[in-house]
Amino acid sequence: MLTFLLLSAFVLSGHCNDKIRYIEDIEDNARVVGGSNAARNAWPWQVSLQYRSGTNWYHTCGGSLIRINRVMTAAHCVDRTNTYRVVLGEHNLSQNDGTEQVISVSGIRIHSGWNSNNVAAGYDIAILHLASSATINSYVKLATLPANGAVLANNYNCIISGWGRTSTGGSLPSILQQAPLPIVAHSTCSTSSYWGSTVKTTMVCAGGNGVQAGCNGDSGGPLNCAVNGVYQVHGVTSFVSSLGCNAYLKPTVFTRVSAYISWINSNL
């Protein structure tokens, strides 16, 4: 699921305004726009969040494993009544890779500030409590979170990963995708040429070149940024423009993880 705020032509979540689009995808295997196939085990904290419909399970969002029994995702991914599970160690959603760990979601903690009618207000973050603990191995590892309050510099190189669409309304391959999305400083992203006042300081913008972007199916997944040689999850994929996933000067917008470290720790 990904919300379209001003990054796409239509709304998929069913609870956002006509200018914001959640990067969520219902009953579709989807991918990052302008990305490429990720190497197997490239992002071992990446989670496929799935919901049940009848006897089948469908990918809806991404997520990051932050404790052996806790997953961080977007609030808009889980603010409706569904039965959820997470799949860890996933690579190709359409086949059994032999590395998957499937665990039920036993509890959901959504930030109290979240308003499903106004994604631009922020607080698009949630913690999933898992029914059992993941087994850490070569394919499943814990994400590293940034220091409290850390803000990356403009043009800092980061990478989005997920199963979101390859284009607005486009093709839906099953292999995990990745794409480079450089950070766009808040001082730039909040100007009228970009997102204006829609973007808050508790968010982080990345991309905006009109080529690479997050899209439906990427919501809740990580923005991976290497700091001192270690990848940290600096963003939770939140929304794009209703003009299209990769609209020029409309970077993908993420919940800035470093703004919520205290909240995350209090909900683990």
BALOBA-1460 file (C-alpha; in Angstrom, 3 decimals):
// residues 268
<rec num="1" residu="m" x="0.000" y="0.000" z="0.000"/>
<rec num="2" residu="l" x="1.287" y="3.438" z="-0.730"/>
<rec num="3" residu="t" x="-0.641" y="6.605" z="-0.348"/>
<rec num="4" residu="f" x="-0.859" y="9.049" z="-3.181"/>
<rec num="5" residu="l" x="-0.796" y="12.524" z="-1.797"/>
<rec num="6" residu="l" x="0.354" y="14.318" z="-4.873"/>
<rec num="7" residu="l" x="2.199" y="11.477" z="-6.513"/>
<rec num="8" residu="s" x="-0.416" y="9.548" z="-8.423"/>
<rec num="9" residu="a" x="-3.552" y="9.824" z="-10.403"/>
<rec num="10" residu="f" x="-5.721" y="7.663" z="-8.203"/>
<rec num="11" residu="v" x="-6.124" y="6.513" z="-4.625"/>
<rec num="12" residu="l" x="-5.662" y="2.873" z="-3.630"/>
<rec num="13" residu="s" x="-6.032" y="3.001" z="0.110"/>
<rec num="14" residu="g" x="-9.591" y="4.240" z="0.112"/>
<rec num="15" residu="h" x="-8.955" y="6.689" z="2.923"/>
<rec num="16" residu="c" x="-6.827" y="9.482" z="1.586"/>
<rec num="17" residu="n" x="-7.636" y="12.704" z="-0.223"/>
<rec num="18" residu="d" x="-7.496" y="13.122" z="-3.971"/>
<rec num="19" residu="k" x="-4.026" y="14.626" z="-3.948"/>
<rec num="20" residu="i" x="-2.270" y="12.022" z="-1.804"/>
<rec num="21" residu="r" x="-1.701" y="8.436" z="-2.699"/>
<rec num="22" residu="y" x="-0.653" y="5.735" z="-0.282"/>
<rec num="23" residu="i" x="1.958" y="3.344" z="-1.562"/>
<rec num="24" residu="e" x="-0.082" y="0.281" z="-0.769"/>
<rec num="25" residu="d" x="-1.203" y="-2.367" z="-3.161"/>
<rec num="26" residu="i" x="-4.137" y="-4.694" z="-2.686"/>
<rec num="27" residu="e" x="-3.998" y="-8.102" z="-4.384"/>
<rec num="28" residu="d" x="-1.000" y="-7.144" z="-6.509"/>
<rec num="29" residu="n" x="2.681" y="-8.016" z="-6.479"/>
<rec num="30" residu="a" x="4.281" y="-4.711" z="-7.343"/>
<rec num="31" residu="r" x="7.610" y="-2.947" z="-7.425"/>
<rec num="32" residu="v" x="9.633" y="0.236" z="-7.169"/>
<rec num="33" residu="v" x="9.492" y="2.582" z="-10.172"/>
<rec num="34" residu="g" x="12.747" y="2.740" z="-12.160"/>
<rec num="35" residu="g" x="14.331" y="0.051" z="-10.031"/>
<rec num="36" residu="s" x="16.064" y="-3.249" z="-10.633"/>
<rec num="37" residu="n" x="15.898" y="-6.720" z="-9.168"/>
<rec num="38" residu="a" x="17.487" y="-6.780" z="-5.733"/>
<rec num="39" residu="a" x="20.068" y="-9.463" z="-5.122"/>
<rec num="40" residu="r" x="18.805" y="-12.277" z="-2.931"/>
<rec num="41" residu="n" x="19.517" y="-11.398" z="0.720"/>
<rec num="42" residu="a" x="20.314" y="-7.766" z="-0.180"/>
<rec num="43" residu="w" x="17.818" y="-6.344" z="2.339"/>
<rec num="44" residu="p" x="17.331" y="-9.083" z="4.956"/>
<rec num="45" residu="w" x="15.187" y="-6.875" z="7.224"/>
<rec num="46" residu="q" x="12.656" y="-6.278" z="4.430"/>
<rec num="47" residu="v" x="9.225" y="-7.722" z="5.186"/>
<rec num="48" residu="s" x="6.237" y="-8.459" z="2.987"/>
<rec num="49" residu="l" x="3.132" y="-7.524" z="4.971"/>
<rec num="50" residu="q" x="0.178" y="-9.564" z="3.779"/>
<rec num="51" residu="y" x="-3.531" y="-9.702" z="4.542"/>
<rec num="52" residu="r" x="-5.959" y="-12.573" z="4.248"/>
<rec num="53" residu="s" x="-8.962" y="-12.581" z="1.942"/>
<rec num="54" residu="g" x="-10.882" y="-15.829" z="1.997"/>
<rec num="55" residu="t" x="-8.285" y="-18.578" z="1.994"/>
<rec num="56" residu="n" x="-5.635" y="-16.531" z="0.175"/>
<rec num="57" residu="w" x="-2.959" y="-14.093" z="1.321"/>
<rec num="58" residu="y" x="-2.048" y="-10.929" z="-0.586"/>
<rec num="59" residu="h" x="0.919" y="-8.587" z="-0.362"/>
<rec num="60" residu="t" x="-0.184" y="-5.102" z="0.666"/>
<rec num="61" residu="c" x="2.837" y="-3.311" z="2.170"/>
<rec num="62" residu="g" x="6.455" y="-3.549" z="3.140"/>
<rec num="63" residu="g" x="7.995" y="-3.343" z="6.577"/>
<rec num="64" residu="s" x="11.264" y="-3.649" z="8.477"/>
<rec num="65" residu="l" x="12.134" y="-6.222" z="11.128"/>
<rec num="66" residu="i" x="13.446" y="-4.182" z="14.071"/>
<rec num="67" residu="r" x="13.312" y="-6.846" z="16.802"/>
<rec num="68" residu="i" x="12.994" y="-10.597" z="16.465"/>
<rec num="69" residu="n" x="9.254" y="-10.221" z="17.158"/>
<rec num="70" residu="r" x="8.591" y="-6.631" z="16.060"/>
<rec num="71" residu="v" x="8.099" y="-5.060" z="12.626"/>
<rec num="72" residu="m" x="7.966" y="-1.358" z="11.761"/>
<rec num="73" residu="t" x="5.588" y="-0.302" z="8.994"/>
<rec num="74" residu="a" x="3.285" y="2.564" z="8.002"/>
<rec num="75" residu="a" x="0.128" y="3.310" z="9.992"/>
<rec num="76" residu="h" x="-1.952" y="3.526" z="6.827"/>
<rec num="77" residu="c" x="-1.058" y="-0.087" z="6.041"/>
<rec num="78" residu="v" x="-2.771" y="-1.487" z="9.120"/>
<rec num="79" residu="d" x="-5.486" y="0.979" z="10.159"/>
<rec num="80" residu="r" x="-8.332" y="-1.220" z="8.958"/>
<rec num="81" residu="t" x="-9.740" y="-4.492" z="10.242"/>
<rec num="82" residu="n" x="-7.844" y="-7.313" z="8.569"/>
<rec num="83" residu="t" x="-5.946" y="-10.439" z="9.495"/>
<rec num="84" residu="y" x="-2.262" y="-9.859" z="8.798"/>
<rec num="85" residu="r" x="0.917" y="-11.858" z="8.579"/>
<rec num="86" residu="v" x="4.495" y="-11.021" z="7.689"/>
<rec num="87" residu="v" x="6.817" y="-12.953" z="5.428"/>
<rec num="88" residu="l" x="10.509" y="-12.615" z="6.221"/>
<rec num="89" residu="g" x="13.356" y="-13.804" z="4.021"/>
<rec num="90" residu="e" x="11.163" y="-13.251" z="0.968"/>
<rec num="91" residu="h" x="12.551" y="-12.586" z="-2.504"/>
<rec num="92" residu="n" x="10.099" y="-13.743" z="-5.159"/>
<rec num="93" residu="l" x="6.498" y="-13.470" z="-4.021"/>
<rec num="94" residu="s" x="5.262" y="-15.880" z="-6.694"/>
<rec num="95" residu="q" x="7.416" y="-18.840" z="-5.703"/>
<rec num="96" residu="n" x="8.846" y="-20.621" z="-2.700"/>
<rec num="97" residu="d" x="12.444" y="-19.460" z="-2.296"/>
<rec num="98" residu="g" x="13.062" y="-21.836" z="0.604"/>
<rec num="99" residu="t" x="14.166" y="-18.968" z="2.850"/>
<rec num="100" residu="e" x="10.783" y="-17.587" z="3.899"/>
<rec num="101" residu="q" x="9.582" y="-17.326" z="7.475"/>
<rec num="102" residu="v" x="5.835" y="-16.728" z="7.800"/>
<rec num="103" residu="i" x="4.657" y="-15.282" z="11.116"/>
<rec num="104" residu="s" x="1.211" y="-14.063" z="12.167"/>
<rec num="105" residu="v" x="0.680" y="-10.537" z="13.465"/>
<rec num="106" residu="s" x="-0.673" y="-10.728" z="17.016"/>
<rec num="107" residu="g" x="-0.890" y="-7.020" z="17.817"/>
<rec num="108" residu="i" x="-0.715" y="-3.593" z="16.170"/>
<rec num="109" residu="r" x="0.460" y="-0.317" z="17.710"/>
<rec num="110" residu="i" x="-0.471" y="2.695" z="15.585"/>
<rec num="111" residu="h" x="0.819" y="6.132" z="16.550"/>
<rec num="112" residu="s" x="-1.899" y="8.039" z="18.410"/>
<rec num="113" residu="g" x="-1.310" y="11.053" z="16.182"/>
<rec num="114" residu="w" x="-2.194" y="9.178" z="13.006"/>
<rec num="115" residu="n" x="-5.236" y="10.478" z="11.129"/>
<rec num="116" residu="s" x="-6.308" y="8.288" z="8.219"/>
<rec num="117" residu="n" x="-8.066" y="11.276" z="6.653"/>
<rec num="118" residu="n" x="-4.944" y="13.435" z="6.637"/>
<rec num="119" residu="v" x="-1.715" y="11.637" z="5.829"/>
<rec num="120" residu="a" x="-0.027" y="15.022" z="5.424"/>
<rec num="121" residu="a" x="-0.294" y="15.525" z="9.184"/>
<rec num="122" residu="g" x="2.342" y="12.831" z="9.611"/>
<rec num="123" residu="y" x="2.590" y="10.098" z="12.264"/>
<rec num="124" residu="d" x="2.373" y="7.453" z="9.546"/>
<rec num="125" residu="i" x="4.100" y="4.756" z="11.576"/>
<rec num="126" residu="a" x="3.091" y="1.561" z="13.331"/>
<rec num="127" residu="i" x="4.715" y="-1.333" z="15.168"/>
<rec num="128" residu="l" x="3.523" y="-4.884" z="14.577"/>
<rec num="129" residu="h" x="3.827" y="-7.439" z="17.365"/>
<rec num="130" residu="l" x="4.514" y="-10.903" z="15.956"/>
<rec num="131" residu="a" x="2.995" y="-14.095" z="17.321"/>
<rec num="132" residu="s" x="6.424" y="-15.742" z="17.420"/>
<rec num="133" residu="s" x="10.030" y="-14.704" z="17.035"/>
<rec num="134" residu="a" x="11.920" y="-14.720" z="13.773"/>
<rec num="135" residu="t" x="15.025" y="-16.840" z="13.370"/>
<rec num="136" residu="i" x="17.980" y="-14.649" z="12.499"/>
<rec num="137" residu="n" x="20.122" y="-16.046" z="9.683"/>
<rec num="138" residu="s" x="21.667" y="-15.019" z="6.368"/>
<rec num="139" residu="y" x="18.263" y="-14.149" z="4.924"/>
<rec num="140" residu="v" x="16.558" y="-12.604" z="7.943"/>
<rec num="141" residu="k" x="18.312" y="-9.908" z="9.963"/>
<rec num="142" residu="l" x="17.348" y="-6.973" z="12.145"/>
<rec num="143" residu="a" x="17.275" y="-3.466" z="10.708"/>
<rec num="144" residu="t" x="19.538" y="-0.832" z="12.211"/>
<rec num="145" residu="l" x="17.711" y="2.373" z="13.104"/>
<rec num="146" residu="p" x="19.277" y="5.856" z="13.058"/>
<rec num="147" residu="a" x="20.183" y="7.876" z="16.106"/>
<rec num="148" residu="n" x="17.408" y="9.944" z="17.646"/>
<rec num="149" residu="g" x="16.985" y="13.160" z="15.654"/>
<rec num="150" residu="a" x="19.495" y="12.263" z="12.929"/>
<rec num="151" residu="v" x="18.910" y="14.122" z="9.654"/>
<rec num="152" residu="l" x="20.816" y="13.225" z="6.501"/>
<rec num="153" residu="a" x="22.270" y="15.864" z="4.201"/>
<rec num="154" residu="n" x="20.802" y="16.886" z="0.873"/>
<rec num="155" residu="n" x="21.689" y="14.419" z="-1.913"/>
<rec num="156" residu="y" x="22.733" y="11.740" z="0.585"/>
<rec num="157" residu="n" x="22.551" y="8.438" z="-1.257"/>
<rec num="158" residu="c" x="19.802" y="6.089" z="-0.079"/>
<rec num="159" residu="i" x="17.992" y="3.103" z="-1.579"/>
<rec num="160" residu="i" x="14.298" y="2.239" z="-1.472"/>
<rec num="161" residu="s" x="13.328" y="-1.432" z="-1.574"/>
<rec num="162" residu="g" x="9.963" y="-3.074" z="-2.010"/>
<rec num="163" residu="w" x="7.445" y="-4.889" z="-4.166"/>
<rec num="164" residu="g" x="5.727" y="-1.711" z="-5.371"/>
<rec num="165" residu="r" x="4.563" y="-1.079" z="-8.936"/>
<rec num="166" residu="t" x="7.145" y="-0.416" z="-11.649"/>
<rec num="167" residu="s" x="5.114" y="2.565" z="-12.832"/>
<rec num="168" residu="t" x="1.839" y="4.279" z="-12.047"/>
<rec num="169" residu="g" x="-0.650" y="1.561" z="-12.909"/>
<rec num="170" residu="g" x="2.189" y="-0.427" z="-14.432"/>
<rec num="171" residu="s" x="3.563" y="-3.936" z="-14.399"/>
<rec num="172" residu="l" x="3.688" y="-6.092" z="-11.308"/>
<rec num="173" residu="p" x="6.733" y="-8.378" z="-11.159"/>
<rec num="174" residu="s" x="7.213" y="-10.471" z="-8.054"/>
<rec num="175" residu="i" x="10.937" y="-10.080" z="-7.333"/>
<rec num="176" residu="l" x="11.982" y="-7.566" z="-4.684"/>
<rec num="177" residu="q" x="13.060" y="-4.303" z="-6.311"/>
<rec num="178" residu="q" x="15.483" y="-1.570" z="-5.303"/>
<rec num="179" residu="a" x="16.229" y="1.905" z="-6.631"/>
<rec num="180" residu="p" x="18.525" y="4.777" z="-5.636"/>
<rec num="181" residu="l" x="16.680" y="7.718" z="-4.071"/>
<rec num="182" residu="p" x="18.934" y="10.586" z="-2.905"/>
<rec num="183" residu="i" x="17.715" y="12.623" z="0.047"/>
<rec num="184" residu="v" x="16.045" y="15.961" z="-0.719"/>
<rec num="185" residu="a" x="16.622" y="18.345" z="2.190"/>
<rec num="186" residu="h" x="13.503" y="19.588" z="3.966"/>
<rec num="187" residu="s" x="14.474" y="23.166" z="3.114"/>
<rec num="188" residu="t" x="14.170" y="22.219" z="-0.562"/>
<rec num="189" residu="c" x="11.315" y="19.721" z="-0.393"/>
<rec num="190" residu="s" x="9.107" y="22.189" z="1.463"/>
<rec num="191" residu="t" x="9.399" y="24.865" z="-1.225"/>
<rec num="192" residu="s" x="6.505" y="25.559" z="-3.581"/>
<rec num="193" residu="s" x="8.316" y="23.875" z="-6.496"/>
<rec num="194" residu="y" x="8.319" y="20.601" z="-4.564"/>
<rec num="195" residu="w" x="5.825" y="19.636" z="-1.832"/>
<rec num="196" residu="g" x="5.393" y="22.961" z="-0.064"/>
<rec num="197" residu="s" x="3.827" y="22.862" z="3.393"/>
<rec num="198" residu="t" x="2.559" y="19.311" z="2.827"/>
<rec num="199" residu="v" x="5.955" y="18.001" z="3.956"/>
<rec num="200" residu="k" x="6.642" y="18.242" z="7.686"/>
<rec num="201" residu="t" x="9.957" y="18.102" z="9.507"/>
<rec num="202" residu="t" x="9.011" y="14.632" z="10.761"/>
<rec num="203" residu="m" x="9.114" y="13.415" z="7.158"/>
<rec num="204" residu="v" x="11.973" y="12.849" z="4.769"/>
<rec num="205" residu="c" x="11.877" y="13.307" z="1.000"/>
<rec num="206" residu="a" x="13.954" y="11.244" z="-1.410"/>
<rec num="207" residu="g" x="14.117" y="11.134" z="-5.200"/>
<rec num="208" residu="g" x="12.060" y="13.470" z="-7.365"/>
<rec num="209" residu="n" x="14.068" y="13.057" z="-10.578"/>
<rec num="210" residu="g" x="11.036" y="11.788" z="-12.463"/>
<rec num="211" residu="v" x="12.615" y="8.368" z="-12.976"/>
<rec num="212" residu="q" x="12.969" y="6.411" z="-9.720"/>
<rec num="213" residu="a" x="10.296" y="6.442" z="-7.013"/>
<rec num="214" residu="g" x="8.244" y="4.393" z="-4.632"/>
<rec num="215" residu="c" x="4.836" y="3.240" z="-5.824"/>
<rec num="216" residu="n" x="1.801" y="1.162" z="-4.827"/>
<rec num="217" residu="g" x="2.948" y="-1.825" z="-2.805"/>
<rec num="218" residu="d" x="6.004" y="-0.105" z="-1.298"/>
<rec num="219" residu="s" x="4.268" y="1.567" z="1.652"/>
<rec num="220" residu="g" x="5.688" y="0.765" z="5.063"/>
<rec num="221" residu="g" x="8.949" y="-0.461" z="3.596"/>
<rec num="222" residu="p" x="12.409" y="0.931" z="4.282"/>
<rec num="223" residu="l" x="14.495" y="3.767" z="2.939"/>
<rec num="224" residu="n" x="17.961" y="2.254" z="3.386"/>
<rec num="225" residu="c" x="20.865" y="4.650" z="3.906"/>
<rec num="226" residu="a" x="24.484" y="3.600" z="4.535"/>
<rec num="227" residu="v" x="25.975" y="5.482" z="7.494"/>
<rec num="228" residu="n" x="29.534" y="4.671" z="8.541"/>
<rec num="229" residu="g" x="29.392" y="1.504" z="6.480"/>
<rec num="230" residu="v" x="26.140" y="0.201" z="7.979"/>
<rec num="231" residu="y" x="22.726" y="0.469" z="6.341"/>
<rec num="232" residu="q" x="20.197" y="2.222" z="8.536"/>
<rec num="233" residu="v" x="16.460" y="2.483" z="7.901"/>
<rec num="234" residu="h" x="15.897" y="6.248" z="7.821"/>
<rec num="235" residu="g" x="12.425" y="6.226" z="6.306"/>
<rec num="236" residu="v" x="9.114" y="4.371" z="6.294"/>
<rec num="237" residu="t" x="7.557" y="4.724" z="2.843"/>
<rec num="238" residu="s" x="4.433" y="6.860" z="3.155"/>
<rec num="239" residu="f" x="3.082" y="8.668" z="0.086"/>
<rec num="240" residu="v" x="3.637" y="9.921" z="-3.425"/>
<rec num="241" residu="s" x="1.895" y="12.417" z="-5.662"/>
<rec num="242" residu="s" x="-1.496" y="11.990" z="-7.288"/>
<rec num="243" residu="l" x="0.248" y="13.176" z="-10.469"/>
<rec num="244" residu="g" x="2.054" y="9.829" z="-10.665"/>
<rec num="245" residu="c" x="4.492" y="7.786" z="-8.587"/>
<rec num="246" residu="n" x="7.551" y="9.297" z="-10.239"/>
<rec num="247" residu="a" x="6.238" y="12.817" z="-10.856"/>
<rec num="248" residu="y" x="9.111" y="15.248" z="-11.392"/>
<rec num="249" residu="l" x="9.981" y="17.347" z="-8.313"/>
<rec num="250" residu="k" x="7.539" y="15.326" z="-6.227"/>
<rec num="251" residu="p" x="9.918" y="13.072" z="-4.284"/>
<rec num="252" residu="t" x="8.655" y="9.990" z="-2.512"/>
<rec num="253" residu="v" x="7.844" y="10.989" z="1.072"/>
<rec num="254" residu="f" x="8.774" y="8.842" z="4.043"/>
<rec num="255" residu="t" x="8.084" y="8.992" z="7.757"/>
<rec num="256" residu="r" x="11.436" y="10.060" z="9.225"/>
<rec num="257" residu="v" x="12.364" y="7.233" z="11.578"/>
<rec num="258" residu="s" x="14.777" y="9.340" z="13.650"/>
<rec num="259" residu="a" x="11.865" y="11.579" z="14.676"/>
<rec num="260" residu="y" x="10.077" y="8.610" z="16.302"/>
<rec num="261" residu="i" x="12.840" y="6.730" z="18.116"/>
<rec num="262" residu="s" x="11.334" y="7.375" z="21.549"/>
<rec num="263" residu="w" x="7.885" y="6.317" z="20.362"/>
<rec num="264" residu="i" x="9.313" y="3.185" z="18.734"/>
<rec num="265" residu="n" x="11.170" y="2.206" z="21.904"/>
<rec num="266" residu="s" x="8.049" y="2.705" z="24.009"/>
<rec num="267" residu="n" x="6.031" y="0.371" z="21.762"/>
<rec num="268" residu="l" x="8.452" y="-2.535" z="21.460"/>
